[in-house]
């Protein structure tokens, strides 16, 4: 798969070198095709964002990826791929 700058989406996080001017936060670049595929698995954007954020934090803290990793993949791409392949899922707990 070829890399294309139009296929990258900034994701709020902490792994890119330059902070965004408006918020001071950094962004995690991720492939838009992976975002689209993962959103088919988890269609609620806030839930997908929280799941990816939590998994990126785990990966950055030393957890091993659950999928085959390409040297060009960032932590967000790995997390999205894990969601797409069903390696990580949500644990729904009903509210009482």
Kinemage of the C-alpha trace (Angstrom):
@kinemage 1
@onewidth
@group {chain A} dominant
@subgroup {mainchain}
@vectorlist {calphas} color= white
{ca unk a 1} P 0.000 0.000 0.000
{ca unk a 2} L 1.493 3.343 -0.962
{ca unk a 3} L 1.689 6.193 1.499
{ca unk a 4} L -0.043 9.378 0.465
{ca unk a 5} L -0.189 12.598 2.457
{ca unk a 6} L -3.925 12.793 1.768
{ca unk a 7} L -4.317 9.459 3.523
{ca unk a 8} L -3.134 10.842 6.880
{ca unk a 9} L -5.469 12.251 9.537
{ca unk a 10} L -4.234 14.094 12.630
{ca unk a 11} L -5.510 12.556 15.851
{ca unk a 12} L -5.328 14.312 19.227
{ca unk a 13} L -2.556 12.692 21.207
{ca unk a 14} L 1.104 12.985 21.999
{ca unk a 15} L 3.481 11.483 19.450
{ca unk a 16} L 4.159 14.104 16.785
{ca unk a 17} L 7.042 16.524 17.135
{ca unk a 18} L 5.186 19.804 16.686
{ca unk a 19} L 2.224 20.885 18.794
{ca unk a 20} L -0.822 22.359 17.122
{ca unk a 21} L -0.867 26.124 17.537
{ca unk a 22} L -4.446 26.449 18.790
{ca unk a 23} L -4.479 23.883 21.567
{ca unk a 24} L -0.841 23.284 22.392
{ca unk a 25} L -1.541 19.544 22.151
{ca unk a 26} L 0.290 17.257 19.792
{ca unk a 27} L -1.308 15.088 17.110
{ca unk a 28} L -0.865 11.468 16.146
{ca unk a 29} L -0.884 11.024 12.373
{ca unk a 30} L -2.962 8.070 11.233
{ca unk a 31} L -4.104 6.665 7.937
{ca unk a 32} L -7.591 7.742 6.967
{ca unk a 33} L -8.389 4.379 5.360
{ca unk a 34} L -7.805 2.707 8.728
{ca unk a 35} L -10.040 5.267 10.442
{ca unk a 36} L -12.839 4.543 7.955
{ca unk a 37} L -12.462 0.763 8.361
{ca unk a 38} L -12.367 0.994 12.167
{ca unk a 39} L -15.445 3.233 12.168
{ca unk a 40} L -17.338 0.393 10.489
{ca unk a 41} L -16.454 -1.809 13.478
{ca unk a 42} L -17.132 0.894 16.087
{ca unk a 43} L -19.520 3.404 14.488
{ca unk a 44} L -19.726 5.846 17.432
{ca unk a 45} L -16.864 8.388 16.925
{ca unk a 46} L -16.405 9.281 20.622
{ca unk a 47} L -16.165 5.597 21.556
{ca unk a 48} L -13.681 4.919 18.739
{ca unk a 49} L -11.569 7.922 19.760
{ca unk a 50} L -11.494 6.817 23.395
{ca unk a 51} L -10.618 3.234 22.491
{ca unk a 52} L -7.811 4.284 20.137
{ca unk a 53} L -6.498 6.771 22.717
{ca unk a 54} L -6.441 4.166 25.468
{ca unk a 55} L -4.707 1.605 23.243
{ca unk a 56} L -2.133 4.148 22.007
{ca unk a 57} L -1.315 4.924 25.636
{ca unk a 58} L -0.841 1.196 26.340
{ca unk a 59} L 1.373 0.746 23.279
{ca unk a 60} L 3.473 3.786 24.190
{ca unk a 61} L 3.879 2.366 27.704
{ca unk a 62} L 5.386 -0.846 26.348
{ca unk a 63} L 2.474 -3.182 25.622
{ca unk a 64} L 3.083 -5.471 22.654
{ca unk a 65} L 1.053 -5.022 19.471
{ca unk a 66} L -1.532 -7.729 18.782
{ca unk a 67} L -1.118 -7.453 15.001
{ca unk a 68} L 1.742 -7.670 12.555
{ca unk a 69} L 3.484 -4.279 12.512
{ca unk a 70} L 5.071 -2.504 9.568
{ca unk a 71} L 7.967 -0.149 10.381
{ca unk a 72} L 5.923 2.769 8.979
{ca unk a 73} L 2.997 2.230 11.363
{ca unk a 74} L 2.549 4.550 14.298
{ca unk a 75} L 0.818 3.578 17.521
{ca unk a 76} L -2.527 4.928 16.256
{ca unk a 77} L -2.283 2.846 13.065
{ca unk a 78} L -1.516 -0.223 15.160
{ca unk a 79} L -4.492 0.457 17.445
{ca unk a 80} L -6.816 0.965 14.475
{ca unk a 81} L -5.584 -2.239 12.836
{ca unk a 82} L -6.188 -4.135 16.081
{ca unk a 83} L -9.770 -2.831 16.120
{ca unk a 84} L -10.320 -3.721 12.458
{ca unk a 85} L -8.981 -7.252 12.962
{ca unk a 86} L -11.066 -7.776 16.110
{ca unk a 87} L -8.039 -8.101 18.389
{ca unk a 88} L -9.396 -5.475 20.797
{ca unk a 89} L -13.047 -4.840 21.504
{ca unk a 90} L -15.202 -2.917 23.922
{ca unk a 91} L -16.390 -4.382 27.174
{ca unk a 92} L -19.917 -3.008 27.494
{ca unk a 93} L -21.141 -2.804 31.066
{ca unk a 94} L -24.836 -2.003 31.384
{ca unk a 95} L -25.667 0.917 33.628
{ca unk a 96} L -27.823 0.023 36.586
